[in-house]
Amino acid sequence: MGNEAVAKGVHVVLGPTINIQRGPLGGRGFESISEDPVLSGLAAASLIEGIQANGVIACLKHFVCNDQEHERNRVDVRITQRALREIYLLPFMLAIKGGKPGAMMSSYNKINGLHVSESKELLTDVLRTEWGWTGLIMSDWWVSHELLDSCANLLGSARTPLQQPSTRGWIWRCLDLHGSGGTRWAMLSPQTKSESMSSMNA
């Protein structure tokens, strides 16, 4: 996978996917590794090591509880802390510890009423503080609903000293380049379908 990425001039491989598969009807179930969290985490760690040995970044996804395709951009996953920790977060923790991925993609879904892309508990408290992971967090495509809240949590800060860019006619994605001293915004124009990057200090 790393060799193929280099051959295609790709800098980031959007994978591996380690969501826990709970049924046979998900159209993307084949992308995930297993329905077992330990197997998923350990296998993903090896995949990440192999990909990144080629100088390519592996982007672990979709963090977290993106375990169905139906209504995945709006479903609200109601879950206990124990189930979240022991089943759904565990593969990500193992993959991070063993493979040290350079990037992570946050999922579309909500968990207990809050979109993952806006969750300080998951993106800051768990990923950054508890697990000590310092890689790049990107949202899944066009999933940042509340731009300032999402970027504040991606950056691991409760402060939001950002002026929200004008969103009229544009769709914005927020990327956290942790430790870079700035926030990267990717914007897609619905008129031209062209994408450009800009940066703002945070």
FITIDO-20902 format. One record per residue: y, x, z of N, C-alpha, C in turn. Coordinates in nm, 3 decimals. Each point is the difference from the previous one (the first is absolute). Example, Ala and Ser with C-alpha at 12.3 -4.5 7.8 and 13.67 -1.06 7.14 Angstrom:
+---------+---------+---------+---------+---------+---------+---------+---------+---------+
|     n_Y |     n_X |     n_Z |    ca_Y |    ca_X |    ca_Z |     c_Y |     c_X |     c_Z |
+---------+---------+---------+---------+---------+---------+---------+---------+---------+
|  -0.569 |   1.319 |   0.780 |   0.119 |  -0.089 |   0.000 |   0.120 |   0.090 |   0.000 |
|   0.105 |  -0.035 |  -0.072 |   0.119 |   0.082 |   0.006 |   0.109 |  -0.077 |   0.073 |
+---------+---------+---------+---------+---------+---------+---------+---------+---------+
end
This chain:
+---------+---------+---------+---------+---------+---------+---------+---------+---------+
|     n_Y |     n_X |     n_Z |    ca_Y |    ca_X |    ca_Z |     c_Y |     c_X |     c_Z |
+---------+---------+---------+---------+---------+---------+---------+---------+---------+
|  -0.121 |   0.083 |   0.000 |   0.121 |  -0.083 |   0.000 |   0.126 |   0.086 |   0.000 |
|  -0.004 |   0.109 |   0.077 |   0.113 |   0.092 |   0.002 |   0.020 |   0.068 |  -0.134 |
|  -0.111 |   0.043 |  -0.061 |   0.008 |   0.064 |  -0.133 |   0.055 |  -0.096 |  -0.104 |
|  -0.044 |  -0.125 |   0.005 |   0.050 |  -0.099 |  -0.096 |   0.149 |  -0.025 |   0.019 |
|   0.044 |  -0.003 |   0.126 |   0.142 |  -0.020 |   0.027 |   0.082 |   0.115 |  -0.059 |
|  -0.048 |   0.122 |   0.020 |   0.070 |   0.117 |  -0.056 |   0.005 |  -0.010 |  -0.152 |
|  -0.111 |  -0.038 |  -0.061 |  -0.006 |  -0.009 |  -0.146 |   0.097 |  -0.105 |  -0.054 |
|   0.023 |  -0.104 |   0.078 |   0.090 |  -0.107 |  -0.044 |   0.144 |   0.022 |   0.045 |
|   0.024 |   0.108 |   0.076 |   0.134 |   0.025 |   0.050 |   0.040 |  -0.093 |   0.112 |
|  -0.099 |  -0.048 |   0.076 |   0.025 |  -0.093 |   0.111 |   0.014 |   0.079 |   0.129 |
|   0.105 |  -0.030 |   0.078 |   0.024 |   0.072 |   0.124 |  -0.061 |  -0.067 |   0.122 |
|  -0.017 |  -0.132 |  -0.007 |  -0.054 |  -0.076 |   0.113 |  -0.111 |  -0.092 |  -0.051 |
|  -0.119 |   0.012 |   0.059 |  -0.110 |  -0.092 |  -0.029 |   0.008 |  -0.115 |   0.099 |
|   0.010 |  -0.122 |  -0.050 |   0.011 |  -0.117 |   0.088 |  -0.138 |  -0.039 |   0.050 |
|  -0.049 |   0.076 |   0.093 |  -0.132 |  -0.019 |   0.058 |  -0.032 |   0.120 |   0.088 |
|  -0.108 |  -0.009 |   0.075 |  -0.101 |  -0.104 |  -0.002 |   0.042 |  -0.128 |   0.073 |
|  -0.067 |  -0.109 |  -0.039 |   0.017 |  -0.129 |   0.066 |  -0.109 |  -0.015 |   0.105 |
|   0.040 |  -0.030 |   0.122 |  -0.100 |  -0.012 |   0.107 |   0.013 |  -0.129 |   0.079 |
|   0.041 |  -0.107 |  -0.069 |   0.000 |  -0.130 |   0.067 |  -0.143 |  -0.046 |   0.020 |
|  -0.021 |  -0.071 |   0.109 |  -0.134 |  -0.046 |   0.036 |  -0.034 |  -0.125 |  -0.080 |
|  -0.107 |   0.007 |  -0.075 |  -0.039 |  -0.113 |  -0.084 |  -0.079 |  -0.103 |   0.080 |
|   0.050 |  -0.124 |   0.000 |  -0.060 |  -0.105 |   0.080 |  -0.069 |  -0.108 |  -0.083 |
|   0.008 |   0.007 |  -0.131 |  -0.064 |  -0.100 |  -0.085 |  -0.013 |   0.052 |  -0.142 |
|  -0.088 |  -0.062 |  -0.080 |  -0.028 |   0.050 |  -0.134 |   0.098 |  -0.048 |  -0.107 |
|   0.094 |  -0.087 |   0.036 |   0.084 |  -0.063 |  -0.102 |   0.131 |   0.074 |  -0.025 |
|   0.031 |   0.103 |   0.076 |   0.123 |   0.076 |  -0.023 |  -0.012 |   0.082 |  -0.129 |
|   0.092 |  -0.023 |  -0.092 |  -0.009 |   0.066 |  -0.130 |   0.015 |   0.150 |   0.004 |
|   0.052 |   0.054 |   0.110 |   0.019 |   0.145 |   0.010 |  -0.091 |   0.061 |   0.105 |
|  -0.102 |  -0.072 |   0.039 |  -0.090 |   0.051 |   0.102 |  -0.066 |   0.131 |  -0.038 |
|  -0.021 |   0.019 |  -0.130 |  -0.065 |   0.123 |  -0.046 |   0.083 |   0.124 |   0.029 |
|   0.131 |  -0.015 |   0.024 |   0.086 |   0.115 |   0.026 |  -0.023 |   0.056 |   0.140 |
|  -0.039 |  -0.086 |   0.092 |  -0.018 |   0.046 |   0.137 |  -0.136 |   0.067 |   0.017 |
|  -0.013 |   0.074 |   0.107 |  -0.119 |   0.082 |   0.018 |  -0.113 |  -0.077 |   0.067 |
|   0.033 |  -0.079 |   0.103 |  -0.108 |  -0.057 |   0.079 |   0.051 |  -0.116 |   0.084 |
|  -0.094 |  -0.073 |   0.060 |   0.036 |  -0.101 |   0.100 |  -0.018 |   0.056 |   0.140 |
|  -0.027 |   0.129 |   0.009 |  -0.015 |   0.068 |   0.129 |   0.120 |   0.092 |   0.022 |
|   0.073 |  -0.015 |   0.110 |   0.123 |   0.079 |   0.019 |  -0.023 |   0.150 |   0.014 |
|  -0.109 |   0.040 |   0.066 |  -0.026 |   0.144 |   0.018 |  -0.035 |   0.064 |  -0.133 |
|  -0.091 |  -0.062 |  -0.075 |  -0.037 |   0.052 |  -0.131 |   0.121 |   0.006 |  -0.092 |
|   0.082 |  -0.103 |   0.002 |   0.120 |  -0.004 |  -0.085 |   0.094 |   0.115 |   0.034 |
|   0.025 |   0.021 |   0.128 |   0.093 |   0.105 |   0.042 |  -0.049 |   0.139 |  -0.032 |
|  -0.128 |   0.028 |   0.027 |  -0.053 |   0.134 |  -0.025 |  -0.011 |   0.030 |  -0.149 |
|  -0.043 |  -0.100 |  -0.078 |  -0.009 |   0.020 |  -0.145 |   0.138 |   0.020 |  -0.061 |
|   0.097 |  -0.077 |   0.048 |   0.137 |   0.013 |  -0.051 |   0.057 |   0.137 |   0.031 |
|  -0.029 |   0.052 |   0.118 |   0.049 |   0.133 |   0.037 |  -0.048 |   0.105 |  -0.100 |
|  -0.127 |  -0.008 |  -0.040 |  -0.054 |   0.095 |  -0.098 |   0.065 |  -0.018 |  -0.137 |
|   0.020 |  -0.125 |  -0.040 |   0.067 |  -0.027 |  -0.127 |   0.140 |   0.058 |  -0.001 |
|   0.072 |  -0.021 |   0.110 |   0.137 |   0.050 |   0.010 |   0.003 |   0.152 |  -0.011 |
|  -0.091 |   0.066 |   0.072 |  -0.006 |   0.146 |  -0.006 |  -0.024 |   0.048 |  -0.143 |
|  -0.091 |  -0.067 |  -0.071 |  -0.030 |   0.040 |  -0.136 |   0.117 |  -0.021 |  -0.095 |
|   0.066 |  -0.113 |   0.012 |   0.115 |  -0.028 |  -0.085 |   0.112 |   0.100 |   0.026 |
|   0.033 |   0.020 |   0.127 |   0.115 |   0.084 |   0.035 |  -0.028 |   0.148 |  -0.018 |
|  -0.126 |   0.039 |  -0.013 |  -0.032 |   0.140 |  -0.030 |   0.051 |   0.041 |  -0.137 |
|   0.032 |  -0.099 |  -0.084 |   0.051 |   0.026 |  -0.133 |   0.153 |  -0.002 |  -0.006 |
|   0.063 |  -0.006 |   0.117 |   0.146 |  -0.003 |   0.001 |   0.058 |  -0.137 |  -0.029 |
|  -0.083 |  -0.104 |   0.013 |   0.041 |  -0.137 |  -0.024 |  -0.001 |  -0.074 |   0.133 |
|   0.095 |  -0.092 |   0.020 |   0.006 |  -0.077 |   0.124 |  -0.092 |  -0.120 |  -0.010 |
|  -0.077 |  -0.026 |   0.106 |  -0.079 |  -0.123 |   0.010 |   0.078 |  -0.100 |   0.083 |
|   0.008 |  -0.123 |  -0.049 |   0.071 |  -0.107 |   0.070 |  -0.101 |  -0.101 |   0.055 |
|  -0.029 |   0.010 |   0.127 |  -0.096 |  -0.087 |   0.067 |   0.056 |  -0.143 |   0.003 |
|  -0.085 |  -0.101 |  -0.026 |   0.050 |  -0.137 |  -0.004 |  -0.113 |  -0.099 |   0.032 |
|   0.038 |  -0.127 |   0.025 |   0.133 |  -0.058 |   0.022 |   0.011 |  -0.024 |   0.149 |
|   0.094 |   0.061 |   0.066 |   0.013 |   0.000 |   0.144 |   0.075 |  -0.126 |   0.045 |
|  -0.058 |  -0.095 |   0.064 |  -0.138 |  -0.012 |   0.043 |  -0.036 |  -0.149 |  -0.007 |
|  -0.129 |  -0.034 |   0.007 |  -0.051 |  -0.137 |  -0.004 |   0.023 |  -0.069 |  -0.134 |
|   0.007 |   0.077 |  -0.108 |   0.007 |  -0.057 |  -0.135 |  -0.145 |  -0.017 |  -0.049 |
|  -0.071 |  -0.092 |   0.059 |  -0.144 |  -0.010 |  -0.020 |  -0.041 |  -0.120 |  -0.085 |
|   0.097 |  -0.063 |  -0.064 |  -0.029 |  -0.106 |  -0.095 |   0.107 |   0.004 |  -0.108 |
|  -0.033 |  -0.050 |  -0.118 |   0.097 |  -0.004 |  -0.109 |   0.072 |  -0.134 |  -0.008 |
|  -0.065 |  -0.108 |   0.042 |   0.064 |  -0.131 |  -0.008 |   0.121 |  -0.005 |   0.093 |
|   0.116 |  -0.027 |  -0.058 |   0.125 |  -0.011 |   0.077 |   0.031 |   0.126 |   0.077 |
|  -0.039 |   0.115 |  -0.052 |   0.015 |   0.122 |   0.080 |   0.146 |   0.038 |   0.022 |
|   0.089 |  -0.052 |  -0.081 |   0.141 |   0.034 |   0.021 |   0.071 |  -0.093 |   0.097 |
|  -0.076 |  -0.097 |   0.055 |   0.063 |  -0.089 |   0.097 |  -0.090 |  -0.038 |   0.118 |
|  -0.128 |   0.036 |  -0.008 |  -0.092 |  -0.041 |   0.106 |   0.041 |   0.061 |   0.134 |
|  -0.017 |  -0.076 |   0.106 |   0.030 |   0.047 |   0.135 |  -0.132 |   0.020 |   0.073 |
|  -0.037 |   0.125 |   0.021 |  -0.126 |   0.033 |   0.065 |   0.019 |  -0.010 |   0.151 |
|  -0.067 |  -0.097 |   0.062 |   0.007 |  -0.020 |   0.144 |  -0.117 |   0.075 |   0.062 |
|   0.031 |   0.099 |   0.083 |  -0.105 |   0.092 |   0.045 |   0.028 |   0.050 |   0.141 |
|  -0.104 |   0.026 |   0.075 |   0.015 |   0.057 |   0.134 |   0.022 |   0.151 |  -0.011 |
|   0.057 |   0.057 |   0.103 |   0.021 |   0.145 |   0.001 |  -0.133 |   0.075 |  -0.007 |
|  -0.101 |  -0.053 |   0.067 |  -0.129 |   0.068 |  -0.001 |  -0.060 |   0.004 |  -0.140 |
|  -0.001 |  -0.113 |  -0.070 |  -0.053 |  -0.003 |  -0.136 |   0.084 |   0.088 |  -0.093 |
|   0.131 |  -0.005 |   0.016 |   0.089 |   0.083 |  -0.082 |  -0.033 |   0.148 |   0.018 |
|  -0.017 |   0.041 |   0.124 |  -0.026 |   0.141 |   0.031 |  -0.141 |   0.044 |  -0.042 |
|  -0.099 |  -0.079 |   0.035 |  -0.139 |   0.044 |  -0.016 |  -0.053 |  -0.016 |  -0.142 |
|   0.059 |  -0.090 |  -0.078 |  -0.052 |  -0.025 |  -0.134 |   0.098 |   0.043 |  -0.109 |
|   0.125 |  -0.041 |   0.010 |   0.092 |   0.013 |  -0.113 |   0.086 |   0.126 |   0.004 |
|   0.043 |   0.043 |   0.118 |   0.077 |   0.124 |   0.010 |  -0.090 |   0.123 |   0.003 |
|  -0.121 |  -0.014 |   0.050 |  -0.090 |   0.114 |   0.018 |  -0.021 |   0.082 |  -0.127 |
|  -0.029 |  -0.061 |  -0.116 |  -0.020 |   0.084 |  -0.120 |   0.124 |   0.079 |  -0.038 |
|   0.117 |  -0.057 |   0.020 |   0.123 |   0.072 |  -0.031 |   0.018 |   0.118 |   0.096 |
|  -0.029 |  -0.022 |   0.128 |   0.013 |   0.108 |   0.097 |  -0.094 |   0.116 |  -0.034 |
|  -0.125 |  -0.032 |  -0.035 |  -0.097 |   0.104 |  -0.034 |   0.039 |   0.073 |  -0.128 |
|   0.048 |  -0.074 |  -0.099 |   0.040 |   0.061 |  -0.126 |   0.120 |   0.092 |   0.018 |
|   0.093 |  -0.041 |   0.084 |   0.117 |   0.084 |   0.026 |  -0.039 |   0.126 |   0.075 |
|  -0.083 |  -0.016 |   0.101 |  -0.042 |   0.116 |   0.080 |  -0.080 |   0.099 |  -0.083 |
|  -0.093 |  -0.051 |  -0.083 |  -0.087 |   0.088 |  -0.074 |   0.055 |   0.048 |  -0.133 |
|   0.082 |  -0.083 |  -0.065 |   0.046 |   0.034 |  -0.134 |   0.146 |   0.037 |  -0.012 |
|   0.082 |  -0.042 |   0.098 |   0.144 |   0.028 |  -0.001 |   0.066 |  -0.039 |  -0.134 |
|  -0.003 |  -0.127 |  -0.034 |   0.061 |  -0.044 |  -0.125 |   0.151 |   0.021 |   0.001 |
|   0.054 |   0.029 |  -0.115 |   0.145 |   0.021 |  -0.009 |   0.079 |  -0.128 |  -0.004 |
|  -0.067 |  -0.114 |  -0.029 |   0.072 |  -0.127 |  -0.014 |  -0.087 |  -0.115 |   0.046 |
|   0.066 |  -0.110 |   0.030 |  -0.065 |  -0.123 |   0.045 |   0.075 |  -0.118 |  -0.061 |
|  -0.075 |  -0.102 |  -0.042 |   0.063 |  -0.121 |  -0.056 |  -0.017 |  -0.115 |   0.098 |
|   0.112 |  -0.063 |   0.037 |  -0.007 |  -0.117 |   0.088 |  -0.038 |  -0.123 |  -0.081 |
|  -0.064 |  -0.095 |   0.065 |  -0.058 |  -0.115 |  -0.070 |   0.098 |  -0.116 |  -0.012 |
|  -0.037 |  -0.096 |  -0.086 |   0.082 |  -0.119 |  -0.022 |  -0.001 |  -0.096 |   0.119 |
|  -0.113 |  -0.014 |   0.064 |  -0.023 |  -0.108 |   0.095 |   0.080 |   0.012 |   0.128 |
|   0.003 |  -0.111 |   0.072 |   0.053 |  -0.001 |   0.136 |  -0.114 |   0.023 |   0.098 |
|   0.035 |   0.051 |   0.117 |  -0.094 |   0.005 |   0.111 |   0.067 |  -0.067 |   0.120 |
|  -0.062 |  -0.106 |   0.047 |   0.053 |  -0.077 |   0.114 |   0.147 |  -0.035 |  -0.018 |
|   0.032 |  -0.047 |  -0.122 |   0.133 |  -0.054 |  -0.027 |   0.102 |   0.094 |  -0.059 |
|  -0.032 |   0.128 |  -0.014 |   0.099 |   0.097 |  -0.050 |  -0.059 |   0.081 |  -0.114 |
|   0.076 |   0.013 |  -0.110 |  -0.047 |   0.081 |  -0.110 |  -0.021 |   0.145 |   0.046 |
|  -0.107 |   0.059 |  -0.046 |  -0.031 |   0.138 |   0.039 |   0.113 |   0.094 |  -0.037 |
|   0.064 |  -0.023 |  -0.114 |   0.109 |   0.088 |  -0.044 |   0.120 |  -0.003 |   0.093 |
|   0.003 |  -0.097 |   0.093 |   0.111 |  -0.011 |   0.096 |  -0.046 |   0.025 |   0.143 |
|  -0.123 |   0.045 |   0.017 |  -0.058 |   0.010 |   0.134 |   0.025 |   0.135 |   0.065 |
|   0.088 |   0.002 |   0.100 |   0.023 |   0.122 |   0.077 |  -0.126 |   0.040 |   0.074 |
|  -0.073 |  -0.098 |   0.051 |  -0.122 |   0.029 |   0.075 |  -0.099 |   0.081 |  -0.083 |
|  -0.018 |  -0.039 |  -0.125 |  -0.099 |   0.067 |  -0.084 |   0.054 |   0.125 |  -0.067 |
|   0.118 |  -0.009 |  -0.062 |   0.051 |   0.111 |  -0.079 |   0.060 |   0.112 |   0.083 |
|   0.056 |  -0.036 |   0.115 |   0.062 |   0.103 |   0.085 |  -0.087 |   0.032 |   0.122 |
|  -0.031 |  -0.103 |   0.079 |  -0.069 |   0.024 |   0.126 |  -0.142 |   0.054 |  -0.021 |
|  -0.074 |  -0.058 |  -0.094 |  -0.137 |   0.046 |  -0.023 |  -0.003 |   0.122 |  -0.091 |
|   0.051 |  -0.015 |  -0.123 |  -0.011 |   0.110 |  -0.097 |   0.074 |   0.126 |   0.044 |
|   0.125 |  -0.015 |   0.038 |   0.084 |   0.116 |   0.029 |  -0.020 |   0.053 |   0.142 |
|   0.018 |  -0.087 |   0.097 |   0.000 |   0.046 |   0.140 |  -0.141 |   0.026 |   0.052 |
|  -0.088 |  -0.100 |  -0.013 |  -0.133 |   0.012 |   0.057 |  -0.088 |   0.098 |  -0.077 |
|  -0.002 |  -0.014 |  -0.133 |  -0.087 |   0.084 |  -0.081 |   0.066 |   0.129 |  -0.046 |
|   0.132 |   0.010 |   0.013 |   0.071 |   0.122 |  -0.036 |   0.002 |   0.031 |  -0.148 |
|  -0.015 |  -0.103 |  -0.083 |  -0.005 |   0.022 |  -0.145 |   0.142 |   0.004 |  -0.056 |
|   0.029 |   0.096 |  -0.088 |   0.137 |   0.021 |  -0.048 |   0.013 |  -0.012 |  -0.151 |
|  -0.098 |  -0.061 |  -0.065 |   0.007 |  -0.012 |  -0.146 |   0.096 |  -0.107 |  -0.046 |
|   0.000 |  -0.023 |  -0.131 |   0.087 |  -0.099 |  -0.062 |  -0.062 |  -0.138 |   0.008 |
|   0.080 |  -0.100 |   0.038 |  -0.045 |  -0.139 |  -0.003 |   0.073 |  -0.070 |  -0.113 |
|  -0.077 |  -0.063 |  -0.088 |   0.061 |  -0.082 |  -0.104 |  -0.048 |  -0.144 |   0.016 |
|   0.084 |  -0.093 |  -0.042 |  -0.042 |  -0.139 |   0.002 |  -0.089 |  -0.026 |  -0.121 |
|  -0.086 |  -0.101 |   0.014 |  -0.070 |  -0.047 |  -0.119 |   0.107 |  -0.058 |  -0.094 |
|  -0.033 |  -0.014 |  -0.125 |   0.101 |  -0.033 |  -0.102 |   0.078 |  -0.126 |   0.035 |
|   0.132 |   0.017 |   0.019 |   0.096 |  -0.108 |   0.023 |  -0.031 |  -0.081 |   0.125 |
|  -0.044 |   0.067 |   0.106 |  -0.041 |  -0.073 |   0.119 |   0.102 |   0.005 |   0.112 |
|   0.104 |   0.081 |  -0.011 |   0.097 |   0.010 |   0.109 |   0.087 |  -0.124 |   0.001 |
|  -0.022 |  -0.087 |   0.098 |   0.069 |  -0.128 |   0.004 |   0.138 |   0.012 |   0.065 |
|   0.006 |   0.065 |   0.113 |   0.128 |   0.024 |   0.068 |   0.028 |   0.148 |  -0.012 |
|   0.087 |   0.037 |  -0.091 |   0.016 |   0.139 |  -0.040 |   0.038 |   0.092 |   0.116 |
|   0.100 |  -0.039 |   0.078 |   0.045 |   0.088 |   0.108 |  -0.105 |   0.015 |   0.108 |
|  -0.067 |  -0.110 |   0.036 |  -0.105 |   0.008 |   0.102 |  -0.114 |   0.087 |  -0.049 |
|  -0.040 |  -0.017 |  -0.126 |  -0.110 |   0.079 |  -0.054 |   0.034 |   0.148 |   0.003 |
|   0.118 |   0.036 |  -0.047 |   0.036 |   0.142 |  -0.007 |   0.018 |   0.060 |   0.138 |
|   0.053 |  -0.077 |   0.094 |   0.014 |   0.051 |   0.136 |  -0.136 |   0.033 |   0.058 |
|  -0.098 |  -0.086 |  -0.022 |  -0.133 |   0.023 |   0.055 |  -0.074 |   0.110 |  -0.075 |
|   0.021 |   0.009 |  -0.131 |  -0.061 |   0.109 |  -0.075 |   0.052 |   0.134 |   0.048 |
|   0.126 |   0.004 |   0.035 |   0.061 |   0.125 |   0.046 |  -0.029 |   0.028 |   0.147 |
|  -0.061 |  -0.096 |   0.067 |  -0.034 |   0.021 |   0.140 |   0.120 |  -0.005 |   0.090 |
|   0.098 |  -0.081 |  -0.033 |   0.121 |  -0.008 |   0.080 |   0.042 |  -0.144 |   0.014 |
|   0.046 |  -0.037 |   0.118 |   0.050 |  -0.136 |   0.021 |   0.141 |  -0.014 |  -0.056 |
|   0.064 |   0.113 |  -0.027 |   0.137 |  -0.003 |  -0.053 |  -0.006 |  -0.027 |  -0.149 |
|   0.096 |  -0.076 |  -0.051 |   0.005 |  -0.027 |  -0.143 |   0.141 |   0.030 |  -0.052 |
|   0.039 |   0.128 |  -0.005 |   0.134 |   0.033 |  -0.045 |   0.008 |   0.001 |  -0.153 |
|  -0.064 |  -0.098 |  -0.063 |  -0.003 |  -0.006 |  -0.145 |   0.078 |  -0.122 |  -0.048 |
|   0.073 |   0.016 |  -0.107 |   0.060 |  -0.114 |  -0.065 |  -0.100 |  -0.051 |  -0.103 |
|  -0.036 |  -0.127 |   0.009 |  -0.100 |  -0.052 |  -0.093 |   0.059 |   0.000 |  -0.140 |
|  -0.070 |   0.061 |  -0.096 |   0.050 |   0.001 |  -0.137 |   0.005 |  -0.143 |  -0.055 |
|   0.085 |  -0.019 |  -0.098 |   0.005 |  -0.130 |  -0.065 |  -0.134 |  -0.027 |  -0.067 |
|  -0.057 |  -0.116 |   0.027 |  -0.131 |  -0.031 |  -0.056 |   0.010 |  -0.100 |  -0.114 |
|   0.119 |  -0.040 |  -0.037 |   0.013 |  -0.098 |  -0.107 |  -0.049 |   0.060 |  -0.132 |
|  -0.104 |  -0.061 |  -0.056 |  -0.052 |   0.048 |  -0.128 |  -0.093 |   0.120 |   0.012 |
|  -0.026 |   0.045 |   0.124 |  -0.085 |   0.118 |   0.018 |  -0.106 |  -0.029 |   0.104 |
|  -0.111 |   0.068 |  -0.012 |  -0.104 |  -0.003 |   0.102 |  -0.006 |   0.140 |   0.060 |
|  -0.002 |   0.009 |   0.132 |   0.005 |   0.130 |   0.066 |  -0.131 |   0.029 |   0.070 |
|  -0.042 |   0.126 |  -0.006 |  -0.111 |   0.047 |   0.082 |   0.051 |   0.114 |   0.085 |
|  -0.048 |   0.005 |   0.121 |   0.045 |   0.103 |   0.094 |  -0.112 |   0.098 |   0.026 |
|   0.030 |   0.130 |  -0.012 |  -0.097 |   0.105 |   0.029 |   0.053 |   0.084 |   0.115 |
|  -0.086 |   0.035 |   0.089 |   0.038 |   0.087 |   0.111 |  -0.045 |   0.142 |  -0.030 |
|   0.095 |   0.088 |  -0.023 |  -0.032 |   0.142 |  -0.013 |   0.023 |   0.060 |   0.137 |
|  -0.100 |  -0.009 |   0.086 |   0.015 |   0.033 |   0.141 |   0.045 |   0.145 |   0.017 |
|   0.105 |   0.016 |   0.074 |   0.051 |   0.134 |   0.025 |   0.088 |   0.055 |  -0.111 |
|   0.029 |  -0.083 |  -0.101 |   0.080 |   0.050 |  -0.113 |   0.149 |  -0.019 |   0.023 |
|   0.034 |  -0.077 |   0.103 |   0.140 |  -0.025 |   0.027 |   0.059 |  -0.111 |  -0.085 |
|  -0.083 |  -0.073 |  -0.070 |   0.054 |  -0.107 |  -0.083 |  -0.106 |  -0.103 |  -0.034 |
|   0.047 |  -0.113 |  -0.045 |  -0.089 |  -0.107 |  -0.044 |   0.006 |  -0.008 |  -0.151 |
|  -0.114 |  -0.012 |  -0.062 |  -0.005 |  -0.014 |  -0.145 |  -0.016 |  -0.147 |  -0.034 |
|   0.080 |  -0.045 |  -0.095 |  -0.009 |  -0.138 |  -0.044 |  -0.045 |   0.000 |  -0.145 |
|  -0.106 |  -0.070 |  -0.031 |  -0.040 |  -0.017 |  -0.139 |   0.042 |  -0.139 |  -0.043 |
|   0.071 |  -0.009 |  -0.111 |   0.047 |  -0.132 |  -0.042 |  -0.048 |  -0.030 |  -0.141 |
|  -0.040 |  -0.124 |  -0.020 |  -0.050 |  -0.043 |  -0.128 |   0.090 |  -0.110 |  -0.051 |
|   0.054 |   0.018 |  -0.117 |   0.085 |  -0.102 |  -0.060 |  -0.086 |  -0.102 |  -0.072 |
|   0.010 |  -0.128 |   0.035 |  -0.079 |  -0.101 |  -0.070 |   0.043 |  -0.018 |  -0.144 |
|   0.123 |   0.043 |  -0.031 |   0.048 |  -0.013 |  -0.137 |  -0.057 |   0.109 |  -0.090 |
|   0.001 |   0.125 |   0.049 |  -0.041 |   0.111 |  -0.085 |  -0.139 |   0.050 |   0.033 |
|  -0.052 |  -0.042 |   0.117 |  -0.131 |   0.049 |   0.047 |  -0.002 |   0.153 |   0.017 |
|   0.118 |   0.057 |   0.017 |   0.005 |   0.146 |   0.020 |   0.015 |   0.030 |   0.147 |
|  -0.057 |   0.111 |   0.041 |   0.002 |   0.037 |   0.142 |   0.079 |   0.128 |   0.017 |
|   0.079 |   0.007 |   0.102 |   0.074 |   0.121 |   0.030 |  -0.003 |   0.022 |   0.150 |
|   0.032 |   0.121 |   0.041 |  -0.002 |   0.034 |   0.142 |   0.140 |   0.037 |   0.045 |
|   0.031 |  -0.036 |   0.123 |   0.125 |   0.044 |   0.060 |  -0.030 |   0.033 |   0.144 |
|   0.088 |   0.068 |   0.067 |  -0.023 |   0.033 |   0.140 |   0.122 |  -0.035 |   0.082 |
|  -0.024 |  -0.037 |   0.123 |   0.106 |  -0.028 |   0.096 |  -0.033 |   0.071 |   0.128 |
|   0.101 |   0.052 |   0.067 |  -0.024 |   0.063 |   0.128 |  -0.030 |  -0.105 |   0.105 |
|  -0.091 |   0.035 |   0.090 |  -0.033 |  -0.093 |   0.108 |   0.012 |   0.071 |   0.133 |
+---------+---------+---------+---------+---------+---------+---------+---------+---------+
end
